Amino acid sequence: MGVEISKLSIENDPSLNQLIKHDKDTGSSEAQIVSMTGRINQLNEHFKTHKHDQSSRRGLLKIVGKRRRLLKYLRTNDFEKYEQVIKSLDIRG
């Protein structure tokens, strides 16, 4: 399901197309970060109406942690790509 979310957000935003290597790219760090960001945004909208949904909140924290680790990996190994991902997704200030 995470891949479908990322494809939808990629199709709607042409600036994210440059992050993904090809149409079926699901394994690269950039593609995973885009997918997780879409899921995080979707869960944030969910919490606006379901404030007490603790099981989904736990899932959100797990996704945020995984995205954080992927961003750390990307920052260590390819800083230029890291900056590009941060800018295009508008995360981290």
Number of C-alpha atoms within 10 A of each C-alpha: 7 14 19 12 16 22 22 12 17 21 11 11 12 11 13 20 17 13 20 19 12 10 9 10 15 19 11 12 20 24 24 21 27 26 23 21 21 22 21 18 11 13 16 15 11 14 14 9 9 12 10 10 11 11 8 14 16 11 13 19 12 12 17 17 12 15 21 13 13 18 22 13 14 19 14 10 11 10 14 10 16 19 13 15 23 14 13 16 15 9 9 6 5
